[in-house]
């Protein structure tokens, strides 16, 4: 899969998103976890819609 790093964000940004998801899981807060996961996936979903990811 080709990745458009401008569309998806930097490695550091993605790592921070992953950390927020893990922290929400550790807090056992489902709503927060789902919100963080949704925010994380938005860039990927948009890239797929635009054809940026193949």
PAPA-368212 format. One line per 3 residues: their letters; for each residue x negated, y, z of N, C-alpha, C. Coordinates in Angstrom, 3 decimals. Example, Ala and Ser with C-alpha at 12.3 -4.5 7.8 and 13.67 -1.06 7.14 Angstrom:
// residues 2
as = -13.190,-5.690,7.800,-12.300,-4.500,7.800,-13.200,-3.300,7.800  -12.850,-2.250,7.080,-13.670,-1.060,7.140,-12.900,0.030,7.870
// end
This chain:
// residues 54
xxx = -0.851,-1.168,0.000,0.000,0.000,0.000,-0.897,1.232,0.000  -0.621,2.161,-0.883,-1.355,3.419,-0.930,-0.748,4.373,0.087  -1.605,5.087,0.754,-1.105,6.026,1.761,-1.501,7.444,1.385
xxx = -0.547,8.331,1.382,-0.783,9.744,1.160,-0.993,10.360,2.538  -2.250,10.599,2.902,-2.538,11.057,4.266,-1.977,12.437,4.545  -1.792,13.245,3.518,-1.196,14.560,3.740,0.261,14.394,4.160
xxx = 0.963,13.468,3.520,2.368,13.230,3.833,2.538,12.576,5.200  1.675,11.621,5.499,1.849,10.827,6.712,1.191,11.435,7.939  0.284,12.357,7.773,-0.406,12.961,8.894,-1.788,12.363,9.083
xxx = -2.539,12.986,9.954,-3.901,12.536,10.212,-3.897,11.315,11.127  -5.036,10.663,11.179,-5.186,9.516,12.080,-4.874,9.931,13.514  -5.382,11.091,13.916,-5.160,11.569,15.288,-3.666,11.802,15.555
xxx = -2.974,12.392,14.596,-1.535,12.628,14.761,-0.771,11.316,14.904  -1.111,10.330,14.080,-0.438,9.030,14.156,-0.752,8.339,15.481  -1.993,8.434,15.935,-2.366,7.827,17.217,-1.578,8.474,18.360
xxx = -1.409,9.790,18.303,-0.644,10.489,19.339,0.827,10.059,19.312  1.371,9.862,18.108,2.750,9.379,18.004,2.880,7.992,18.621  1.925,7.123,18.327,1.945,5.765,18.900,1.868,5.834,20.423
xxx = 1.016,6.705,20.931,0.869,6.848,22.380,2.177,7.303,23.018  2.863,8.252,22.384,4.150,8.712,22.928,5.177,7.576,22.950  5.168,6.728,21.933,6.085,5.581,21.903,5.761,4.628,23.047
xxx = 4.486,4.321,23.229,4.066,3.396,24.287,4.386,3.977,25.665  4.170,5.275,25.844,4.477,5.903,27.128,5.974,5.837,27.425  6.794,6.064,26.409,8.244,5.977,26.605,8.652,4.549,26.958
xxx = 8.006,3.572,26.330,8.267,2.174,26.674,7.884,1.894,28.122  6.739,2.411,28.545,6.271,2.194,29.913,7.232,2.809,30.927  7.862,3.917,30.541,8.848,4.567,31.411,10.195,3.839,31.387
xxx = 10.319,2.856,30.509,11.556,2.089,30.340,12.742,3.003,30.024  12.457,4.009,29.202,13.480,4.969,28.786,13.822,4.684,27.326  14.902,3.949,27.109,15.264,3.512,25.766,15.548,4.685,24.833
xxx = 16.300,5.669,25.308,16.626,6.813,24.454,15.368,7.557,24.020  14.460,7.767,24.953,13.208,8.453,24.629,12.369,7.606,23.670  12.320,6.298,23.911,11.558,5.395,23.044,12.097,5.445,21.621
xxx = 13.411,5.331,21.479,14.012,5.361,20.151,13.804,6.713,19.473  13.866,7.779,20.240,13.620,9.111,19.691,12.200,9.260,19.180  11.234,8.790,19.960,9.832,8.867,19.547,9.582,7.990,18.319
xxx = 10.195,6.806,18.301,10.033,5.920,17.151,10.647,6.551,15.906  11.818,7.148,16.057,12.480,7.817,14.939,11.607,8.944,14.397  11.050,9.752,15.290,10.159,10.835,14.861,8.951,10.283,14.118
xxx = 8.417,9.182,14.604,7.246,8.557,13.984,7.572,8.062,12.572  8.750,7.503,12.396,9.105,6.899,11.111,9.567,7.909,10.064  9.926,9.111,10.461,10.452,10.103,9.514,9.514,10.341,8.340
xxx = 8.230,10.485,8.598,7.268,10.743,7.519,7.197,9.567,6.555  7.228,8.352,7.083,7.177,7.163,6.227,8.438,7.054,5.370  9.586,7.281,5.977,10.852,7.192,5.252,10.901,8.242,4.149
xxx = 10.492,9.459,4.466,10.483,10.527,3.465,9.520,10.201,2.329  8.354,9.665,2.655,7.369,9.311,1.626,7.905,8.224,0.702  8.612,7.263,1.260,9.197,6.196,0.437,10.264,6.783,-0.486
xxx = 11.094,7.662,0.047,12.142,8.283,-0.768,11.549,9.074,-1.926  10.415,9.735,-1.667,9.771,10.556,-2.693,8.866,9.740,-3.606  8.670,8.477,-3.279,7.798,7.635,-4.091,6.324,7.838,-3.807
xxx = 5.991,8.470,-2.670,4.591,8.713,-2.311,3.890,7.454,-1.847  4.639,6.478,-1.386,4.060,5.205,-0.955,4.459,4.140,-1.963  3.468,3.399,-2.383,3.764,2.328,-3.348,3.359,1.000,-2.781
// end
